[in-house]
Amino acid sequence: MRKLDMNMIRKSGRPKSELPLMQACVYTMCGGGMLGRFAAENPADFYIDDRVGKLPYPKKEIYQAVAVLKTLAEVWGYDAHHLPDFTFHNMGVF
């Protein structure tokens, strides 16, 4: 896993329109469900409880993706504790 520089992420100039896509990525990395929704809508408060079972991605990678989402949300002017509702139909897969 590559360590990312959050200052470079802040300066990247990513458009606001990518927020739903980034939320979907974080949701999927967490395996969906309540944990995925928590990561996608509240990245500033996100944590993985010890009782969580097997995850599709390593915890370090999930935490890094959530940190990127949190950083960009703050750059875009969103409250990282309450991002817009995540509207993603998982079709019963997750």
N, C-alpha and C positions, 0 to 999 in steps of 0.2 A: 504494500500500500504506500502510495506517495503522500508525504506530508504537505499539506497546502498552506500557503501564506495567506491569511485572511485579509491582510492589507491589499494584496494583489487582487483578491476576490472583490473587495470594495471598489477598486478602481477599474474593474473589468468592463463596466458599461453595459451589463446585461439588461435587456428590456424588461419592464414590468410584466409584459405579456407571458413571460416564462414561469410566473409563479404557479399556476395550476399544474404545469408539467413537472416542476420540481417537487410539488406536493405529491404528485402521483409516484414519482421515483422513490421518495422517502417512504411513502405508504407501502409500496411494493417491497422495498428493502427490509421492512419490519415484518413482512409476512401478512400484511393487512390487519384486519380486526381492530380492536380497541387500541392496541399499541400503535398501529400504523396511523390511525386517525389522530391520536394524541401527538405523534411526531409531526404530522402534516399541518395541524391547526395550532399547536402550541410548542413550537421548537425551543423557545426560551426556557420552558419548564420541563422539557423532556428528560426522562431517565428510563433505564431498563431495570425493572425490578428483578431481584434474585430468583423469584419464582417462575420467571419466564423460561419456557422450554427451548427447544431447538429453533434457531433463527436461520433464515436463508442466507444471511451475510454475517460476517464477524461483527461483534459489537463495536470494535474500533472504527470500522468502515461506516456503520450506521451512525455513530456519534459524529463522525466527520461530515457526512452528508447532511445531517441535521444542523450542524454548525454552519455549513455553507448556506442552507436555507434561512437560518436565523440572521446571518450577516447580511444577506441580500435583502431580506425583508426589512431590516432596519435602514438600509441604504435607500430602498424604495419608499420609505415613509410609513410602513406598516408597524403596528404594535406586535412584536414577536411573541407576546403572550396570548394574543387573540388574532390569529390570521383569519382571513375570510373563510367561510365554511367550505369544506373540501367536498366537492360534488363529483364523486367518482363511483360509477356503478361497477361493482366488482363481479357482477353476474354469478354470484355464488361460489366463485373460485377461492377467494381468500376468506 
